[in-house]
Amino acid sequence: MSEPSDQQQRFDATAACGSQCEEALERLEAFLDGELPDADVQEIASHLTACYPCTDRATFEEQLRSIVRRDCVDDAPASLVDRIRVHLSDLPTA
Ligand SMILES: [Zn+2]
């Protein structure tokens, strides 16, 4: 006998904010670049305050940026940055 219901056990950390996370992360780069209108900035900022996983990712992106800006202007390990970027966009959001 099989019990299919047990197979559905998945990690569901994003359930709390769901699609808000996707929206926030989609605009994260523009947010960090200061390219968003005030209303969006407030929306994302308040989401980041309430959502720990998104705060984590925003902090990571921010640190990555400042490292790249400070240390790697001429001799940037672009492949490393690319790899991190791909990894970030690869993370499950739903
Ligand atoms: Zn979130």
PDB file of the backbone (N, CA, C, O) and the ligand in Angstrom, with CONECT records:
HET     ZN  A 101       1
ATOM      1  N   MET A   1       0.842  -1.220   0.000  1.00  0.00           N
ATOM      2  CA  MET A   1       0.000   0.000   0.000  1.00  0.00           C
ATOM      3  C   MET A   1       0.862   1.249   0.000  1.00  0.00           C
ATOM      4  O   MET A   1       1.899   1.304   0.661  1.00  0.00           O
ATOM      5  N   SER A   2       0.432   2.227  -0.731  1.00  0.00           N
ATOM      6  CA  SER A   2       1.185   3.475  -0.741  1.00  0.00           C
ATOM      7  C   SER A   2       0.346   4.606  -0.175  1.00  0.00           C
ATOM      8  O   SER A   2      -0.884   4.591  -0.229  1.00  0.00           O
ATOM      9  N   GLU A   3       1.050   5.583   0.369  1.00  0.00           N
ATOM     10  CA  GLU A   3       0.336   6.736   0.928  1.00  0.00           C
ATOM     11  C   GLU A   3       0.855   8.020   0.310  1.00  0.00           C
ATOM     12  O   GLU A   3       1.784   8.631   0.838  1.00  0.00           O
ATOM     13  N   PRO A   4       0.270   8.434  -0.800  1.00  0.00           N
ATOM     14  CA  PRO A   4       0.757   9.582  -1.572  1.00  0.00           C
ATOM     15  C   PRO A   4       0.806  10.877  -0.774  1.00  0.00           C
ATOM     16  O   PRO A   4       1.598  11.765  -1.093  1.00  0.00           O
ATOM     17  N   SER A   5      -0.003  10.999   0.232  1.00  0.00           N
ATOM     18  CA  SER A   5      -0.044  12.265   0.964  1.00  0.00           C
ATOM     19  C   SER A   5       1.289  12.568   1.643  1.00  0.00           C
ATOM     20  O   SER A   5       1.648  13.730   1.834  1.00  0.00           O
ATOM     21  N   ASP A   6       2.022  11.506   2.006  1.00  0.00           N
ATOM     22  CA  ASP A   6       3.301  11.730   2.674  1.00  0.00           C
ATOM     23  C   ASP A   6       4.371  12.261   1.726  1.00  0.00           C
ATOM     24  O   ASP A   6       5.371  12.827   2.168  1.00  0.00           O
ATOM     25  N   GLN A   7       4.161  12.079   0.420  1.00  0.00           N
ATOM     26  CA  GLN A   7       5.162  12.513  -0.545  1.00  0.00           C
ATOM     27  C   GLN A   7       5.123  14.027  -0.752  1.00  0.00           C
ATOM     28  O   GLN A   7       6.037  14.592  -1.352  1.00  0.00           O
ATOM     29  N   GLN A   8       4.109  14.663  -0.280  1.00  0.00           N
ATOM     30  CA  GLN A   8       3.914  16.086  -0.547  1.00  0.00           C
ATOM     31  C   GLN A   8       4.605  16.984   0.468  1.00  0.00           C
ATOM     32  O   GLN A   8       4.351  18.186   0.537  1.00  0.00           O
ATOM     33  N   GLN A   9       5.481  16.375   1.252  1.00  0.00           N
ATOM     34  CA  GLN A   9       6.110  17.176   2.298  1.00  0.00           C
ATOM     35  C   GLN A   9       7.247  18.021   1.723  1.00  0.00           C
ATOM     36  O   GLN A   9       8.355  17.537   1.494  1.00  0.00           O
ATOM     37  N   ARG A  10       6.938  19.293   1.499  1.00  0.00           N
ATOM     38  CA  ARG A  10       7.948  20.185   0.922  1.00  0.00           C
ATOM     39  C   ARG A  10       8.227  21.352   1.849  1.00  0.00           C
ATOM     40  O   ARG A  10       7.382  21.762   2.645  1.00  0.00           O
ATOM     41  N   PHE A  11       9.426  21.870   1.723  1.00  0.00           N
ATOM     42  CA  PHE A  11       9.796  23.043   2.508  1.00  0.00           C
ATOM     43  C   PHE A  11       9.000  24.246   2.026  1.00  0.00           C
ATOM     44  O   PHE A  11       9.021  24.568   0.838  1.00  0.00           O
ATOM     45  N   ASP A  12       8.305  24.905   2.929  1.00  0.00           N
ATOM     46  CA  ASP A  12       7.330  25.911   2.534  1.00  0.00           C
ATOM     47  C   ASP A  12       7.584  27.253   3.217  1.00  0.00           C
ATOM     48  O   ASP A  12       6.658  27.894   3.713  1.00  0.00           O
ATOM     49  N   ALA A  13       8.833  27.662   3.235  1.00  0.00           N
ATOM     50  CA  ALA A  13       9.199  28.862   3.992  1.00  0.00           C
ATOM     51  C   ALA A  13       8.615  30.142   3.394  1.00  0.00           C
ATOM     52  O   ALA A  13       8.457  31.145   4.091  1.00  0.00           O
ATOM     53  N   THR A  14       8.296  30.100   2.098  1.00  0.00           N
ATOM     54  CA  THR A  14       7.814  31.318   1.461  1.00  0.00           C
ATOM     55  C   THR A  14       6.315  31.481   1.579  1.00  0.00           C
ATOM     56  O   THR A  14       5.757  32.468   1.099  1.00  0.00           O
ATOM     57  N   ALA A  15       5.659  30.527   2.211  1.00  0.00           N
ATOM     58  CA  ALA A  15       4.203  30.565   2.293  1.00  0.00           C
ATOM     59  C   ALA A  15       3.714  31.842   2.978  1.00  0.00           C
ATOM     60  O   ALA A  15       2.656  32.372   2.640  1.00  0.00           O
ATOM     61  N   ALA A  16       4.480  32.318   3.922  1.00  0.00           N
ATOM     62  CA  ALA A  16       4.040  33.458   4.714  1.00  0.00           C
ATOM     63  C   ALA A  16       3.813  34.701   3.863  1.00  0.00           C
ATOM     64  O   ALA A  16       2.857  35.440   4.097  1.00  0.00           O
ATOM     65  N   CYS A  17       4.685  34.946   2.871  1.00  0.00           N
ATOM     66  CA  CYS A  17       4.500  36.158   2.092  1.00  0.00           C
ATOM     67  C   CYS A  17       4.313  35.881   0.600  1.00  0.00           C
ATOM     68  O   CYS A  17       3.956  36.784  -0.157  1.00  0.00           O
ATOM     69  N   GLY A  18       4.551  34.652   0.178  1.00  0.00           N
ATOM     70  CA  GLY A  18       4.202  34.205  -1.168  1.00  0.00           C
ATOM     71  C   GLY A  18       4.637  35.128  -2.280  1.00  0.00           C
ATOM     72  O   GLY A  18       5.825  35.420  -2.419  1.00  0.00           O
ATOM     73  N   SER A  19       3.691  35.591  -3.071  1.00  0.00           N
ATOM     74  CA  SER A  19       4.007  36.348  -4.273  1.00  0.00           C
ATOM     75  C   SER A  19       4.645  37.691  -3.949  1.00  0.00           C
ATOM     76  O   SER A  19       5.309  38.285  -4.798  1.00  0.00           O
ATOM     77  N   GLN A  20       4.449  38.168  -2.733  1.00  0.00           N
ATOM     78  CA  GLN A  20       5.118  39.415  -2.347  1.00  0.00           C
ATOM     79  C   GLN A  20       6.633  39.266  -2.418  1.00  0.00           C
ATOM     80  O   GLN A  20       7.341  40.210  -2.770  1.00  0.00           O
ATOM     81  N   CYS A  21       7.122  38.087  -2.083  1.00  0.00           N
ATOM     82  CA  CYS A  21       8.553  37.832  -2.162  1.00  0.00           C
ATOM     83  C   CYS A  21       9.035  37.953  -3.601  1.00  0.00           C
ATOM     84  O   CYS A  21      10.042  38.604  -3.877  1.00  0.00           O
ATOM     85  N   GLU A  22       8.309  37.322  -4.511  1.00  0.00           N
ATOM     86  CA  GLU A  22       8.709  37.388  -5.914  1.00  0.00           C
ATOM     87  C   GLU A  22       8.763  38.820  -6.399  1.00  0.00           C
ATOM     88  O   GLU A  22       9.717  39.226  -7.063  1.00  0.00           O
ATOM     89  N   GLU A  23       7.734  39.585  -6.066  1.00  0.00           N
ATOM     90  CA  GLU A  23       7.707  40.979  -6.504  1.00  0.00           C
ATOM     91  C   GLU A  23       8.859  41.761  -5.901  1.00  0.00           C
ATOM     92  O   GLU A  23       9.520  42.540  -6.588  1.00  0.00           O
ATOM     93  N   ALA A  24       9.093  41.555  -4.633  1.00  0.00           N
ATOM     94  CA  ALA A  24      10.163  42.288  -3.962  1.00  0.00           C
ATOM     95  C   ALA A  24      11.520  41.938  -4.564  1.00  0.00           C
ATOM     96  O   ALA A  24      12.347  42.819  -4.799  1.00  0.00           O
ATOM     97  N   LEU A  25      11.744  40.647  -4.813  1.00  0.00           N
ATOM     98  CA  LEU A  25      13.039  40.228  -5.326  1.00  0.00           C
ATOM     99  C   LEU A  25      13.230  40.642  -6.775  1.00  0.00           C
ATOM    100  O   LEU A  25      14.348  40.913  -7.213  1.00  0.00           O
ATOM    101  N   GLU A  26      12.133  40.687  -7.511  1.00  0.00           N
ATOM    102  CA  GLU A  26      12.228  41.138  -8.899  1.00  0.00           C
ATOM    103  C   GLU A  26      12.695  42.587  -8.971  1.00  0.00           C
ATOM    104  O   GLU A  26      13.412  42.979  -9.891  1.00  0.00           O
ATOM    105  N   ARG A  27      12.276  43.372  -7.983  1.00  0.00           N
ATOM    106  CA  ARG A  27      12.631  44.796  -8.008  1.00  0.00           C
ATOM    107  C   ARG A  27      13.812  45.119  -7.113  1.00  0.00           C
ATOM    108  O   ARG A  27      14.155  46.285  -6.917  1.00  0.00           O
ATOM    109  N   LEU A  28      14.438  44.072  -6.567  1.00  0.00           N
ATOM    110  CA  LEU A  28      15.505  44.300  -5.599  1.00  0.00           C
ATOM    111  C   LEU A  28      16.671  45.093  -6.199  1.00  0.00           C
ATOM    112  O   LEU A  28      17.209  45.997  -5.560  1.00  0.00           O
ATOM    113  N   GLU A  29      17.052  44.750  -7.419  1.00  0.00           N
ATOM    114  CA  GLU A  29      18.191  45.439  -8.032  1.00  0.00           C
ATOM    115  C   GLU A  29      17.907  46.916  -8.231  1.00  0.00           C
ATOM    116  O   GLU A  29      18.737  47.769  -7.918  1.00  0.00           O
ATOM    117  N   ALA A  30      16.725  47.209  -8.756  1.00  0.00           N
ATOM    118  CA  ALA A  30      16.349  48.604  -8.948  1.00  0.00           C
ATOM    119  C   ALA A  30      16.238  49.311  -7.602  1.00  0.00           C
ATOM    120  O   ALA A  30      16.563  50.491  -7.466  1.00  0.00           O
ATOM    121  N   PHE A  31      15.771  48.561  -6.618  1.00  0.00           N
ATOM    122  CA  PHE A  31      15.667  49.103  -5.255  1.00  0.00           C
ATOM    123  C   PHE A  31      17.043  49.497  -4.733  1.00  0.00           C
ATOM    124  O   PHE A  31      17.219  50.592  -4.200  1.00  0.00           O
ATOM    125  N   LEU A  32      18.001  48.618  -4.883  1.00  0.00           N
ATOM    126  CA  LEU A  32      19.350  48.904  -4.405  1.00  0.00           C
ATOM    127  C   LEU A  32      20.009  50.011  -5.215  1.00  0.00           C
ATOM    128  O   LEU A  32      20.844  50.756  -4.701  1.00  0.00           O
ATOM    129  N   ASP A  33      19.631  50.113  -6.472  1.00  0.00           N
ATOM    130  CA  ASP A  33      20.190  51.156  -7.330  1.00  0.00           C
ATOM    131  C   ASP A  33      19.515  52.503  -7.129  1.00  0.00           C
ATOM    132  O   ASP A  33      19.946  53.511  -7.689  1.00  0.00           O
ATOM    133  N   GLY A  34      18.455  52.517  -6.328  1.00  0.00           N
ATOM    134  CA  GLY A  34      17.729  53.762  -6.107  1.00  0.00           C
ATOM    135  C   GLY A  34      16.937  54.203  -7.321  1.00  0.00           C
ATOM    136  O   GLY A  34      16.715  55.396  -7.530  1.00  0.00           O
ATOM    137  N   GLU A  35      16.508  53.231  -8.126  1.00  0.00           N
ATOM    138  CA  GLU A  35      15.812  53.565  -9.365  1.00  0.00           C
ATOM    139  C   GLU A  35      14.302  53.442  -9.257  1.00  0.00           C
ATOM    140  O   GLU A  35      13.585  53.664 -10.232  1.00  0.00           O
ATOM    141  N   LEU A  36      13.821  53.090  -8.077  1.00  0.00           N
ATOM    142  CA  LEU A  36      12.382  52.901  -7.925  1.00  0.00           C
ATOM    143  C   LEU A  36      11.709  54.164  -7.419  1.00  0.00           C
ATOM    144  O   LEU A  36      12.320  54.956  -6.702  1.00  0.00           O
ATOM    145  N   PRO A  37      10.445  54.354  -7.793  1.00  0.00           N
ATOM    146  CA  PRO A  37       9.665  55.463  -7.219  1.00  0.00           C
ATOM    147  C   PRO A  37       9.443  55.236  -5.729  1.00  0.00           C
ATOM    148  O   PRO A  37       9.487  54.106  -5.243  1.00  0.00           O
ATOM    149  N   ASP A  38       9.204  56.330  -5.019  1.00  0.00           N
ATOM    150  CA  ASP A  38       9.081  56.276  -3.560  1.00  0.00           C
ATOM    151  C   ASP A  38       8.090  55.225  -3.072  1.00  0.00           C
ATOM    152  O   ASP A  38       8.347  54.526  -2.092  1.00  0.00           O
ATOM    153  N   ALA A  39       6.958  55.118  -3.761  1.00  0.00           N
ATOM    154  CA  ALA A  39       5.933  54.173  -3.322  1.00  0.00           C
ATOM    155  C   ALA A  39       6.470  52.748  -3.335  1.00  0.00           C
ATOM    156  O   ALA A  39       6.231  51.977  -2.406  1.00  0.00           O
ATOM    157  N   ASP A  40       7.201  52.400  -4.403  1.00  0.00           N
ATOM    158  CA  ASP A  40       7.768  51.058  -4.499  1.00  0.00           C
ATOM    159  C   ASP A  40       8.845  50.842  -3.454  1.00  0.00           C
ATOM    160  O   ASP A  40       8.947  49.767  -2.863  1.00  0.00           O
ATOM    161  N   VAL A  41       9.645  51.869  -3.234  1.00  0.00           N
ATOM    162  CA  VAL A  41      10.715  51.767  -2.243  1.00  0.00           C
ATOM    163  C   VAL A  41      10.126  51.440  -0.872  1.00  0.00           C
ATOM    164  O   VAL A  41      10.631  50.574  -0.157  1.00  0.00           O
ATOM    165  N   GLN A  42       9.060  52.140  -0.519  1.00  0.00           N
ATOM    166  CA  GLN A  42       8.441  51.890   0.778  1.00  0.00           C
ATOM    167  C   GLN A  42       7.843  50.497   0.856  1.00  0.00           C
ATOM    168  O   GLN A  42       7.939  49.817   1.878  1.00  0.00           O
ATOM    169  N   GLU A  43       7.227  50.089  -0.237  1.00  0.00           N
ATOM    170  CA  GLU A  43       6.618  48.764  -0.273  1.00  0.00           C
ATOM    171  C   GLU A  43       7.667  47.682  -0.044  1.00  0.00           C
ATOM    172  O   GLU A  43       7.480  46.782   0.774  1.00  0.00           O
ATOM    173  N   ILE A  44       8.761  47.783  -0.771  1.00  0.00           N
ATOM    174  CA  ILE A  44       9.815  46.774  -0.657  1.00  0.00           C
ATOM    175  C   ILE A  44      10.513  46.868   0.690  1.00  0.00           C
ATOM    176  O   ILE A  44      10.821  45.851   1.310  1.00  0.00           O
ATOM    177  N   ALA A  45      10.759  48.081   1.136  1.00  0.00           N
ATOM    178  CA  ALA A  45      11.422  48.241   2.434  1.00  0.00           C
ATOM    179  C   ALA A  45      10.595  47.611   3.544  1.00  0.00           C
ATOM    180  O   ALA A  45      11.140  46.962   4.437  1.00  0.00           O
ATOM    181  N   SER A  46       9.284  47.801   3.491  1.00  0.00           N
ATOM    182  CA  SER A  46       8.472  47.224   4.555  1.00  0.00           C
ATOM    183  C   SER A  46       8.385  45.707   4.411  1.00  0.00           C
ATOM    184  O   SER A  46       8.273  44.992   5.406  1.00  0.00           O
ATOM    185  N   HIS A  47       8.436  45.219   3.177  1.00  0.00           N
ATOM    186  CA  HIS A  47       8.470  43.764   3.001  1.00  0.00           C
ATOM    187  C   HIS A  47       9.769  43.197   3.552  1.00  0.00           C
ATOM    188  O   HIS A  47       9.769  42.168   4.227  1.00  0.00           O
ATOM    189  N   LEU A  48      10.863  43.865   3.266  1.00  0.00           N
ATOM    190  CA  LEU A  48      12.160  43.392   3.746  1.00  0.00           C
ATOM    191  C   LEU A  48      12.213  43.389   5.265  1.00  0.00           C
ATOM    192  O   LEU A  48      12.842  42.521   5.870  1.00  0.00           O
ATOM    193  N   THR A  49      11.558  44.350   5.873  1.00  0.00           N
ATOM    194  CA  THR A  49      11.526  44.401   7.327  1.00  0.00           C
ATOM    195  C   THR A  49      10.782  43.197   7.904  1.00  0.00           C
ATOM    196  O   THR A  49      11.137  42.675   8.961  1.00  0.00           O
ATOM    197  N   ALA A  50       9.739  42.770   7.182  1.00  0.00           N
ATOM    198  CA  ALA A  50       8.882  41.710   7.714  1.00  0.00           C
ATOM    199  C   ALA A  50       9.320  40.319   7.288  1.00  0.00           C
ATOM    200  O   ALA A  50       8.942  39.330   7.915  1.00  0.00           O
ATOM    201  N   CYS A  51      10.118  40.234   6.219  1.00  0.00           N
ATOM    202  CA  CYS A  51      10.410  38.934   5.625  1.00  0.00           C
ATOM    203  C   CYS A  51      11.902  38.617   5.743  1.00  0.00           C
ATOM    204  O   CYS A  51      12.731  39.217   5.059  1.00  0.00           O
ATOM    205  N   TYR A  52      12.222  37.686   6.603  1.00  0.00           N
ATOM    206  CA  TYR A  52      13.622  37.400   6.878  1.00  0.00           C
ATOM    207  C   TYR A  52      14.395  36.880   5.667  1.00  0.00           C
ATOM    208  O   TYR A  52      15.492  37.375   5.403  1.00  0.00           O
ATOM    209  N   PRO A  53      13.874  35.908   4.923  1.00  0.00           N
ATOM    210  CA  PRO A  53      14.611  35.415   3.745  1.00  0.00           C
ATOM    211  C   PRO A  53      14.939  36.513   2.749  1.00  0.00           C
ATOM    212  O   PRO A  53      16.030  36.533   2.179  1.00  0.00           O
ATOM    213  N   CYS A  54      14.006  37.422   2.538  1.00  0.00           N
ATOM    214  CA  CYS A  54      14.242  38.508   1.590  1.00  0.00           C
ATOM    215  C   CYS A  54      15.271  39.496   2.140  1.00  0.00           C
ATOM    216  O   CYS A  54      16.106  40.001   1.390  1.00  0.00           O
ATOM    217  N   THR A  55      15.219  39.767   3.418  1.00  0.00           N
ATOM    218  CA  THR A  55      16.231  40.621   4.035  1.00  0.00           C
ATOM    219  C   THR A  55      17.610  40.046   3.815  1.00  0.00           C
ATOM    220  O   THR A  55      18.560  40.754   3.484  1.00  0.00           O
ATOM    221  N   ASP A  56      17.694  38.723   4.012  1.00  0.00           N
ATOM    222  CA  ASP A  56      18.949  38.015   3.821  1.00  0.00           C
ATOM    223  C   ASP A  56      19.488  38.219   2.419  1.00  0.00           C
ATOM    224  O   ASP A  56      20.670  38.506   2.229  1.00  0.00           O
ATOM    225  N   ARG A  57      18.623  38.070   1.453  1.00  0.00           N
ATOM    226  CA  ARG A  57      19.069  38.179   0.073  1.00  0.00           C
ATOM    227  C   ARG A  57      19.422  39.615  -0.289  1.00  0.00           C
ATOM    228  O   ARG A  57      20.375  39.860  -1.028  1.00  0.00           O
ATOM    229  N   ALA A  58      18.655  40.555   0.229  1.00  0.00           N
ATOM    230  CA  ALA A  58      18.951  41.957  -0.031  1.00  0.00           C
ATOM    231  C   ALA A  58      20.305  42.338   0.560  1.00  0.00           C
ATOM    232  O   ALA A  58      21.092  43.048  -0.066  1.00  0.00           O
ATOM    233  N   THR A  59      20.561  41.858   1.766  1.00  0.00           N
ATOM    234  CA  THR A  59      21.841  42.141   2.405  1.00  0.00           C
ATOM    235  C   THR A  59      22.987  41.557   1.603  1.00  0.00           C
ATOM    236  O   THR A  59      24.025  42.191   1.418  1.00  0.00           O
ATOM    237  N   PHE A  60      22.781  40.338   1.129  1.00  0.00           N
ATOM    238  CA  PHE A  60      23.807  39.670   0.334  1.00  0.00           C
ATOM    239  C   PHE A  60      24.093  40.451  -0.945  1.00  0.00           C
ATOM    240  O   PHE A  60      25.251  40.697  -1.283  1.00  0.00           O
ATOM    241  N   GLU A  61      23.051  40.833  -1.643  1.00  0.00           N
ATOM    242  CA  GLU A  61      23.206  41.612  -2.877  1.00  0.00           C
ATOM    243  C   GLU A  61      23.951  42.917  -2.614  1.00  0.00           C
ATOM    244  O   GLU A  61      24.823  43.326  -3.380  1.00  0.00           O
ATOM    245  N   GLU A  62      23.582  43.553  -1.511  1.00  0.00           N
ATOM    246  CA  GLU A  62      24.192  44.826  -1.174  1.00  0.00           C
ATOM    247  C   GLU A  62      25.686  44.665  -0.898  1.00  0.00           C
ATOM    248  O   GLU A  62      26.502  45.471  -1.345  1.00  0.00           O
ATOM    249  N   GLN A  63      26.028  43.621  -0.162  1.00  0.00           N
ATOM    250  CA  GLN A  63      27.433  43.369   0.151  1.00  0.00           C
ATOM    251  C   GLN A  63      28.206  43.026  -1.108  1.00  0.00           C
ATOM    252  O   GLN A  63      29.330  43.488  -1.305  1.00  0.00           O
ATOM    253  N   LEU A  64      27.598  42.216  -1.956  1.00  0.00           N
ATOM    254  CA  LEU A  64      28.232  41.855  -3.221  1.00  0.00           C
ATOM    255  C   LEU A  64      28.546  43.105  -4.029  1.00  0.00           C
ATOM    256  O   LEU A  64      29.631  43.245  -4.595  1.00  0.00           O
ATOM    257  N   ARG A  65      27.586  43.998  -4.070  1.00  0.00           N
ATOM    258  CA  ARG A  65      27.783  45.243  -4.809  1.00  0.00           C
ATOM    259  C   ARG A  65      28.936  46.063  -4.267  1.00  0.00           C
ATOM    260  O   ARG A  65      29.769  46.556  -5.028  1.00  0.00           O
ATOM    261  N   SER A  66      28.985  46.208  -2.952  1.00  0.00           N
ATOM    262  CA  SER A  66      30.025  47.072  -2.405  1.00  0.00           C
ATOM    263  C   SER A  66      31.395  46.426  -2.575  1.00  0.00           C
ATOM    264  O   SER A  66      32.390  47.128  -2.761  1.00  0.00           O
ATOM    265  N   ILE A  67      31.458  45.106  -2.515  1.00  0.00           N
ATOM    266  CA  ILE A  67      32.735  44.425  -2.755  1.00  0.00           C
ATOM    267  C   ILE A  67      33.187  44.644  -4.192  1.00  0.00           C
ATOM    268  O   ILE A  67      34.337  45.000  -4.452  1.00  0.00           O
ATOM    269  N   VAL A  68      32.261  44.424  -5.118  1.00  0.00           N
ATOM    270  CA  VAL A  68      32.596  44.596  -6.532  1.00  0.00           C
ATOM    271  C   VAL A  68      33.023  46.033  -6.806  1.00  0.00           C
ATOM    272  O   VAL A  68      34.002  46.279  -7.511  1.00  0.00           O
ATOM    273  N   ARG A  69      32.278  46.973  -6.240  1.00  0.00           N
ATOM    274  CA  ARG A  69      32.570  48.378  -6.493  1.00  0.00           C
ATOM    275  C   ARG A  69      33.937  48.761  -5.940  1.00  0.00           C
ATOM    276  O   ARG A  69      34.665  49.543  -6.551  1.00  0.00           O
ATOM    277  N   ARG A  70      34.282  48.204  -4.780  1.00  0.00           N
ATOM    278  CA  ARG A  70      35.499  48.644  -4.110  1.00  0.00           C
ATOM    279  C   ARG A  70      36.738  47.942  -4.640  1.00  0.00           C
ATOM    280  O   ARG A  70      37.778  48.571  -4.836  1.00  0.00           O
ATOM    281  N   ASP A  71      36.628  46.633  -4.873  1.00  0.00           N
ATOM    282  CA  ASP A  71      37.836  45.851  -5.112  1.00  0.00           C
ATOM    283  C   ASP A  71      38.047  45.427  -6.556  1.00  0.00           C
ATOM    284  O   ASP A  71      39.170  45.116  -6.952  1.00  0.00           O
ATOM    285  N   CYS A  72      37.017  45.410  -7.319  1.00  0.00           N
ATOM    286  CA  CYS A  72      37.112  44.683  -8.582  1.00  0.00           C
ATOM    287  C   CYS A  72      36.777  45.529  -9.793  1.00  0.00           C
ATOM    288  O   CYS A  72      36.284  45.004 -10.791  1.00  0.00           O
ATOM    289  N   VAL A  73      37.027  46.803  -9.732  1.00  0.00           N
ATOM    290  CA  VAL A  73      36.617  47.648 -10.836  1.00  0.00           C
ATOM    291  C   VAL A  73      37.367  47.293 -12.112  1.00  0.00           C
ATOM    292  O   VAL A  73      36.763  47.169 -13.177  1.00  0.00           O
ATOM    293  N   ASP A  74      38.697  47.127 -12.004  1.00  0.00           N
ATOM    294  CA  ASP A  74      39.490  46.835 -13.191  1.00  0.00           C
ATOM    295  C   ASP A  74      39.624  45.342 -13.450  1.00  0.00           C
ATOM    296  O   ASP A  74      39.585  44.879 -14.591  1.00  0.00           O
ATOM    297  N   ASP A  75      39.781  44.607 -12.361  1.00  0.00           N
ATOM    298  CA  ASP A  75      40.156  43.207 -12.482  1.00  0.00           C
ATOM    299  C   ASP A  75      39.060  42.303 -11.938  1.00  0.00           C
ATOM    300  O   ASP A  75      39.328  41.327 -11.237  1.00  0.00           O
ATOM    301  N   ALA A  76      37.832  42.644 -12.272  1.00  0.00           N
ATOM    302  CA  ALA A  76      36.691  41.950 -11.671  1.00  0.00           C
ATOM    303  C   ALA A  76      36.643  40.481 -12.048  1.00  0.00           C
ATOM    304  O   ALA A  76      36.744  40.127 -13.223  1.00  0.00           O
ATOM    305  N   PRO A  77      36.490  39.632 -11.049  1.00  0.00           N
ATOM    306  CA  PRO A  77      36.229  38.217 -11.346  1.00  0.00           C
ATOM    307  C   PRO A  77      34.791  38.063 -11.809  1.00  0.00           C
ATOM    308  O   PRO A  77      33.924  37.588 -11.076  1.00  0.00           O
ATOM    309  N   ALA A  78      34.562  38.486 -13.066  1.00  0.00           N
ATOM    310  CA  ALA A  78      33.191  38.549 -13.573  1.00  0.00           C
ATOM    311  C   ALA A  78      32.522  37.186 -13.526  1.00  0.00           C
ATOM    312  O   ALA A  78      31.315  37.082 -13.310  1.00  0.00           O
ATOM    313  N   SER A  79      33.318  36.144 -13.730  1.00  0.00           N
ATOM    314  CA  SER A  79      32.726  34.807 -13.712  1.00  0.00           C
ATOM    315  C   SER A  79      32.180  34.477 -12.332  1.00  0.00           C
ATOM    316  O   SER A  79      31.149  33.818 -12.200  1.00  0.00           O
ATOM    317  N   LEU A  80      32.881  34.942 -11.308  1.00  0.00           N
ATOM    318  CA  LEU A  80      32.404  34.702  -9.944  1.00  0.00           C
ATOM    319  C   LEU A  80      31.104  35.452  -9.685  1.00  0.00           C
ATOM    320  O   LEU A  80      30.140  34.896  -9.157  1.00  0.00           O
ATOM    321  N   VAL A  81      31.097  36.710 -10.064  1.00  0.00           N
ATOM    322  CA  VAL A  81      29.890  37.507  -9.879  1.00  0.00           C
ATOM    323  C   VAL A  81      28.732  36.894 -10.643  1.00  0.00           C
ATOM    324  O   VAL A  81      27.617  36.798 -10.131  1.00  0.00           O
ATOM    325  N   ASP A  82      29.005  36.479 -11.872  1.00  0.00           N
ATOM    326  CA  ASP A  82      27.969  35.832 -12.670  1.00  0.00           C
ATOM    327  C   ASP A  82      27.437  34.598 -11.995  1.00  0.00           C
ATOM    328  O   ASP A  82      26.231  34.354 -11.966  1.00  0.00           O
ATOM    329  N   ARG A  83      28.355  33.817 -11.448  1.00  0.00           N
ATOM    330  CA  ARG A  83      27.947  32.565 -10.826  1.00  0.00           C
ATOM    331  C   ARG A  83      27.034  32.833  -9.633  1.00  0.00           C
ATOM    332  O   ARG A  83      26.041  32.138  -9.419  1.00  0.00           O
ATOM    333  N   ILE A  84      27.399  33.859  -8.861  1.00  0.00           N
ATOM    334  CA  ILE A  84      26.577  34.205  -7.701  1.00  0.00           C
ATOM    335  C   ILE A  84      25.215  34.703  -8.159  1.00  0.00           C
ATOM    336  O   ILE A  84      24.182  34.360  -7.585  1.00  0.00           O
ATOM    337  N   ARG A  85      25.239  35.516  -9.204  1.00  0.00           N
ATOM    338  CA  ARG A  85      23.970  36.023  -9.750  1.00  0.00           C
ATOM    339  C   ARG A  85      23.056  34.899 -10.190  1.00  0.00           C
ATOM    340  O   ARG A  85      21.872  34.871  -9.853  1.00  0.00           O
ATOM    341  N   VAL A  86      23.625  33.969 -10.950  1.00  0.00           N
ATOM    342  CA  VAL A  86      22.848  32.836 -11.441  1.00  0.00           C
ATOM    343  C   VAL A  86      22.305  32.036 -10.271  1.00  0.00           C
ATOM    344  O   VAL A  86      21.151  31.606 -10.269  1.00  0.00           O
ATOM    345  N   HIS A  87      23.154  31.848  -9.282  1.00  0.00           N
ATOM    346  CA  HIS A  87      22.736  31.092  -8.110  1.00  0.00           C
ATOM    347  C   HIS A  87      21.573  31.786  -7.411  1.00  0.00           C
ATOM    348  O   HIS A  87      20.617  31.137  -6.986  1.00  0.00           O
ATOM    349  N   LEU A  88      21.659  33.095  -7.295  1.00  0.00           N
ATOM    350  CA  LEU A  88      20.587  33.858  -6.650  1.00  0.00           C
ATOM    351  C   LEU A  88      19.282  33.725  -7.415  1.00  0.00           C
ATOM    352  O   LEU A  88      18.234  33.470  -6.822  1.00  0.00           O
ATOM    353  N   SER A  89      19.342  33.896  -8.720  1.00  0.00           N
ATOM    354  CA  SER A  89      18.107  33.850  -9.501  1.00  0.00           C
ATOM    355  C   SER A  89      17.605  32.419  -9.615  1.00  0.00           C
ATOM    356  O   SER A  89      16.478  32.177 -10.049  1.00  0.00           O
ATOM    357  N   ASP A  90      18.455  31.474  -9.222  1.00  0.00           N
ATOM    358  CA  ASP A  90      18.097  30.074  -9.296  1.00  0.00           C
ATOM    359  C   ASP A  90      17.390  29.578  -8.053  1.00  0.00           C
ATOM    360  O   ASP A  90      16.758  28.521  -8.064  1.00  0.00           O
ATOM    361  N   LEU A  91      17.498  30.341  -6.987  1.00  0.00           N
ATOM    362  CA  LEU A  91      16.888  29.913  -5.735  1.00  0.00           C
ATOM    363  C   LEU A  91      15.384  29.799  -5.884  1.00  0.00           C
ATOM    364  O   LEU A  91      14.753  30.625  -6.544  1.00  0.00           O
ATOM    365  N   PRO A  92      14.818  28.790  -5.279  1.00  0.00           N
ATOM    366  CA  PRO A  92      13.363  28.611  -5.369  1.00  0.00           C
ATOM    367  C   PRO A  92      12.634  29.735  -4.661  1.00  0.00           C
ATOM    368  O   PRO A  92      12.957  30.075  -3.523  1.00  0.00           O
ATOM    369  N   THR A  93      11.658  30.309  -5.329  1.00  0.00           N
ATOM    370  CA  THR A  93      10.881  31.389  -4.720  1.00  0.00           C
ATOM    371  C   THR A  93       9.451  30.963  -4.469  1.00  0.00           C
ATOM    372  O   THR A  93       8.689  31.699  -3.842  1.00  0.00           O
ATOM    373  N   ALA A  94       9.072  29.795  -4.942  1.00  0.00           N
ATOM    374  CA  ALA A  94       7.682  29.366  -4.723  1.00  0.00           C
ATOM    375  C   ALA A  94       7.610  27.874  -4.437  1.00  0.00           C
ATOM    376  O   ALA A  94       6.522  27.337  -4.228  1.00  0.00           O
TER     377      ALA A  94
HETATM  378 ZN    ZN A 101       9.815  37.929   1.218  1.00  0.00          ZN2+
END
